[in-house]
């Protein structure tokens, strides 16, 4: 189930903040809280684009 890293697109915190229309501090809080997975490169974080898509996906209601 592992994917080749060449298939993964990583985004910066600023790019994620722009996509989600929130501040960069909000993205850092999500990363530090574990709600948004990220990889640390030196002093900066990179977030997989698929993780951002998953985070903004509307929740599915459990009806029944």
Secondary structure, DSSP 4 states (H G I P E B T S, - for coil): ----GGGPPEEEHHHHHHHHTS-HHHHHHHHHHTSS--EEETTEEEEEHHHHHHHHSPPPP---
